[in-house]
Amino acid sequence: MMNNTLKNPACKASSGTVITGKWHKQSYRILKPLGYGANGYVYLASSTAGLVAIKLSDNNMSITSEVNVLRHFSKVQESTLGPSLLDVDDWFRPELGKTIPFYVMEYVKGESFLTFVNGRGSEWIGILSSQLLQDLDKLHSAGWVFGDLKPDNLLVTGPPPKVRWLDVGGVTVQGRSIKEFTEFFDRGYWGMGTRVAEPSYDIFAVAMIMINASLQKRFNKSASGGAGQLKGIITSTSSLQRFEDVLMYAIEGKYTNALDMRKDVIAAMSNTRTATPKSQSNSRPTKQPKHTATMTRKGQKIVKKKKGKKGALETILIFVFLLGAYFLYVYGQLI
């Protein structure tokens, strides 16, 4: 359930309707609805450029905000955070005497997040979540929070499998109130934090996506609710047990950086995770004795060399794990 619902019939379009932009004169024929949110309806449409997705909304501010987000995504190098923006225009509906703003974006074709995991196996939960966390870090670094993060807004394209974002209607500037949310993935609903847009809000949602993908269903909050109920679900679900500490850290808001959770998810998958997640590295370091405070140049070189080996080993582990998962995916397709 979202925090508000769009009910304006002016934004609804039946199959076969042709939408022609007032300014750019580009035409789009509606094929079928793809979904709707708090601020508009999204349809699959045909155009001279092929299949596209088109969003109609009577909220000019919302359309402007989403267009700005998609434009920013297009400037992020080596990243496909969201669908490509293709057109922005207005549609005049003479029968209603109204002008409806809309934008056109790339039609991302793939499987839904839950369908993909259900068909390929629970081992993909960690792989896809690590991809998602990496992309979220780029979004957070740009000063935004996804907000309405849930499997419905994610598709898996490929091969090789890649998580893509769909609806950016909930993307919110950090520090403001979340614009759009779905209760199961909202920490406010579970009593685990506020609805202020900050990285930890999205990180909580990633933990709930992992739980949802493992169970292939959602559930309501119990009378006690909160962390206790969620921990009980995690500890009683075999596919989630290896991620127990990581998920609880995310649920309790102890991760402030998506990459910290990603490192722990990868470590859990490779069975090298320690009992305490790496996010505790934020704790105050112990004070060194004075006689060891000054390190020789030789000692500094040794430490740097060890750090370099550790980073290289982590990179190799990630590559080998993802490569193995990819071969499993291709093998599954051949069968």
N, C-alpha and C positions, 0 to 999 in steps of 0.2 A: 504494500500500500504506500502510495506516495503522499507527500505533504499537501498536494492539491491536485485537482483533476480538471483537464480541459474538456469543456462541454460545448464549445462554440461550433454550431453546425457549418459555419462558413468555412471552417478548415477541413471539413470532410469532403472527399471526392470519390465518386464511384468509378469502378473499372470502365475504361473507355473514354473517360473525360480527358480532353486535351487542354493542357495548361500552356498558355503562351505568355511569355514575359512582356511586360509593358514597355520596357526600355531596350532590352537586347533582342527582343522578337524571337527568341528561341522557343521551340515548342516541345512539349513532353506529354506523351500519352500514358495515363495511369493504367497499370496492369493489375496490381493488387496491393493491399496494405501490408506493411512490414512491421508496424508497431506504432504505439503512441505513448506519450509521456505527459508530464505536467504542463508542458508548453507547446505541444504540437503533435501532428500526425506525420508519420513517415511512410512513403509509398515507393514501390518499385515501379519504374517508368521506362518507356523506350524513348530513344532520341536518335538524332542523326549520328551521335557518337557511340551508340549502343545502349546497353542497359545502365541505368543510373538510379540513385536513390534521391528522392525529393522530399524535403520537409516543409510543411505548411504550418504557419502559426500567425495568430492575430496579435502576438506580443512582439512589437518592433524591438524593444530592448533586449528580449531574449534572443531573437534572431541575430541582432548585431553582436551580442556577446559570443554566441556560438560560432559565428563567421570569423570573428577575431581569433578565437581559439584555434580553429581549423587553419587559418592563415599562418598562425605562429607554428603550428605543427609542421607545415610545409617547409618552414625555414630551418627545422632541426635536421642537421646533416646525419646521414646514415641511420635514419629512424623512420618508422611508419607508425607513429603514435595513433593516428586516426585516419579516416578516409580522406582522400584528396578533395579539395573544394573545386567545383567546376563552374558554378554560375550563381549569381545572387540577383534577384529581381522581384517585381511585384506582379500579382495576378489580379486583374479586375474582373469581378463577377457581376455582370449586368443584371442578372436575375435577383441578386441580393443588394445591388447598389454598393458593394463593398470592395475594397482593395486589400488583398491578402499578401503579405510579404512571404517569400520563400527562398530557399537556397537548394542547390543541386550539388550532390557529392558522388564520389566514386561508389559503385555498388560492390561491396566486399562479399565475395562468395566463399562459403566454407561451412563447417559444421559448428553447431552451438558447442560451447565449452563442456556442458554436462553430457551431451550426446557423444562427443569425442572421447571423453574419459570413460564413459560407460562401455563404449565399443572397444577401446584399446587396453583398458586396465588401469588400476589405481596408481601404478607406478608413474603415470603421466601427470598426476596431480602436482607433485613437486617440481617436475620439469617445466610445466606450463606456468606454475606460480612463480618460479624463479625468473622466467621471461617477463611476466607481468610486473614483478617488483623492479626489474631493471628499467622498464619503460616508465614506471611510476616515479622513479628517481629523477628521470629527465623532466617530467612534468613538474615535480616539486621544486626542482632547481630553477625552473622558469617562474616560480611564484604562484602556482595553481595547485588545486586539489581536485581529483576527479569527482568526488562526492557520491554520486549514485552508482557506485561500483558493485556490479553483480554479474552472474553468468549470462543473464539476458543481454547484457551490453558487450559481450565478448564473443568473438568467432575464432575458430582455429582454421587457418588457411594452410596451404602447402600441397605436396611436400616440398621441403621439409616443414613439419608443423610449426606454425607461428601464430601467436596470439595477436589478434587485431581488435581495436576498440571500435565500437559503433556509435552509440548515442553520446554526444558530448554535452547534452543539455544540463547535466548536473555539475559541470566543471565550474569551480568557484575560486575566486581570488583568495589567497591565504589570509586568514585573519577575519574574514567575514562569516556570516552564518551560511550553513549548507543550504543550497537552493532546492535540491531535490534529493529524496532518499527513499529507500525501501527498507521496511522495518527489520527484517531478518538480518540485514547487513549493516544496520545502523547501531552504533555503540550507544546512542542515547536510548534506544528502545530497550537494550539490555542493562541499562543503568551503569555502563562502563565508561562514561565520559560525556562531554558536551557535544553539541553539533557545530562547533567552531571549525572552520576549514583549516586543517593542519595535517601534515604528513601522517601522523599517528591515526587520524580518522580513516584514511585509505588503507593503512596497514591493518587495522582492525578488520576492515571489509575483506582483505585478502585471506585472513585467517578463517572468516566465515565462509568464503568461497571454497576453501579447501575442505571444510567440514561438509558443506552442501554437496560438493562433488563426490566426496567419499560415501555419504549416505544416499545420494541421489534423491534427496527430499529435504524439505524444510520442516521446522517444528516451532510450536509456540513457546513463549516464555512461561515457565512454571511460576507458582506463587512465590517461591524463593528466588528463582531466576538468577541472573548475573553469572559471575565467574564459576560458582559452584556447579550450576547446571551444565555449563559448557564443558567444564573439566570432566564431569562425569561422562558426557558423550564421547569426549576424546579418548579417555582411558579405557572405555568399553568397546572402542572401534579399532580393530586390528590394524587397518591401513593408516590410522592416525597416530598410533602409539609412538612411532619413531619420531614424530614431530611434536610430541606433547609439550616439552619445555618451550619450543619455538612458538607454538600456537598460544600458549598461555602468556608468554611475554608480549605477544601482539595484542591479545585480548585485554590485558591489563595496562596497555598503553606504555610499555617500557621501551619499545622501539621508537625512536624519533627519526630514523633514517631507513628508507626502504632497502638500501644496499646491505645494511647490517642484518636484516631479516633474511635477505637473499643468501648471504654467506652461510647463515645457520641452516637454511633449508637445504642448500647444497651439501653441507657437512653431514646433515642428518641422512640424506640419501646415500652418501658414500660411507655411512657408518663410522665416521671419524669425529662426530660431534661429541664434545665433552658434556658433562652433566649440566653445566651452566652455560647458557647462550653467551655469545661474544659481546652482546650489548652491555654486559657488566663491566666492560673495559672502560666505561664512562665513570666508574667509581674512582675515588681519590687514590692516586698511586702511593705506595709506601715510600717513606723517606729513606734515602740511601745514607749510609755512614759517610762521614766527611772524607775518609781515606779512599773511598771508591767513587767519589763524585766526579773526579777528573779522570777521563779516559785517555789513554795514549792513542796516537794515530794508528798504531798497529791494531789496537783493540777496536777502534772505530771501524776499520776496514773489515775485521772479522765479523762484527755485528752486521754491517751492511751486506756482506756476502751471504750470511745466514738468512737475512730478510729477503734478499733477492731469490735465494733457493726456495724459500717458503712460498713466495708469490708465484714463482714459476711452477711449482708443484701443484698449487691450487688451480692455476690456469689449465694445466695438463689434465687434472682430475675432471674439471668441468667439461673440457673438450671430449675426453674419452667417454664420459657418461652420456653426453648429448649425442655423440656419434653412435654409441650402442643403442640408444633409444630410437634414433632415426632408422637404423637397420631393422629393429624390431617392427617399426611402423611399416617399412617397405615390405618386410616379410609377411606381415599381416595382410597387406593389400594383395600380395600374390596368392595367398591362400584363399 
